Structures are given as structure tokens and as C-alpha cells.
Amino acid sequence: MVLNEKKWYNRLGVALGGFLIFIGIIVIGVFLASTTGLIDVNIIETENLQGLVLGLLLMIGAVDLVAAVILWRK
């Protein structure tokens, strides 16, 4: 039973790691597109969306922490 539980944690850690890599690629792409002038990201600077963006970044950080703990226990 414990071995099966470890496999489940390992799969969850790998899935979360893959998700975070995907999100990181998107964030890097948006950053590069905004610095080269391809897109305008000034919409993020409005007060209504700042809380949403910061909340999303906080949730991504929390998922990253969970993935790190799962992989550390491996």
C-alpha cells in the first residue's frame, strides 16, 4: 500500500512540474513579446486586474511549493 501511495505522489509531482514548466514558458513569451513591443501589457496595470494577476502568481507559487515538497519527499 505504501509503495502505491509513493507512485501516486511521484506522478502528482511530475504533473505539477510539467504544468509549471508550461506556465513558465507562457510567462517568458509574454515578457519577451511585451519588451519587443509586439503586445501591449498596460492593461495589467489597472487596479482591477492587478489583484487578479497577483493572485494568479501567488497560486502558481503555491503549486510550485507543493511540487517541490512532493519531489523532495521522493
C-alpha positions in Angstrom: 0.0 0.0 0.0 2.8 2.4 0.8 4.6 1.7 -2.5 1.4 2.5 -4.5 1.0 5.7 -2.5 4.5 6.8 -3.3 3.9 6.2 -7.0 0.8 8.5 -6.8 2.8 11.2 -5.2 5.6 10.9 -7.8 3.1 11.2 -10.6 1.5 14.2 -9.0 4.9 15.8 -8.6 5.8 15.2 -12.2 2.4 16.5 -13.4 2.8 19.7 -11.3 6.3 20.1 -12.5 5.2 19.8 -16.2 2.4 22.3 -15.5 4.8 24.8 -14.0 7.2 24.5 -16.9 4.3 25.2 -19.3 3.2 28.2 -17.3 6.9 29.4 -17.2 7.1 29.2 -21.0 4.0 31.3 -21.4 5.2 33.9 -18.9 8.5 34.2 -20.6 6.8 34.5 -24.0 4.5 37.3 -22.7 7.5 39.1 -21.2 9.5 38.9 -24.4 6.6 39.9 -26.5 5.9 42.9 -24.3 9.6 44.1 -24.2 9.8 43.9 -28.0 6.6 45.8 -28.4 4.6 43.0 -30.1 1.8 43.2 -27.4 0.7 45.9 -25.1 0.5 44.7 -21.5 -0.5 48.0 -20.0 -4.0 46.5 -19.3 -2.4 44.6 -16.4 -1.6 47.9 -14.7 -5.2 48.7 -14.0 -6.2 48.3 -10.4 -9.0 45.8 -11.2 -6.6 43.4 -12.8 -3.6 43.8 -10.5 -5.2 41.8 -7.8 -6.1 39.1 -10.2 -2.6 38.9 -11.7 -1.0 38.9 -8.2 -3.4 36.2 -7.1 -2.6 34.0 -10.1 1.1 34.4 -9.4 0.6 33.5 -5.7 -1.3 30.4 -6.7 1.4 29.4 -9.2 3.9 29.9 -6.3 1.8 27.7 -4.0 1.6 24.9 -6.6 5.4 25.2 -7.1 5.9 24.8 -3.4 3.6 21.7 -3.3 5.5 20.2 -6.2 8.8 20.9 -4.5 7.7 19.2 -1.3 6.4 16.1 -3.2 9.6 15.7 -5.1 11.7 16.4 -2.0 9.9 13.5 -0.2 10.6 11.2 -3.1 
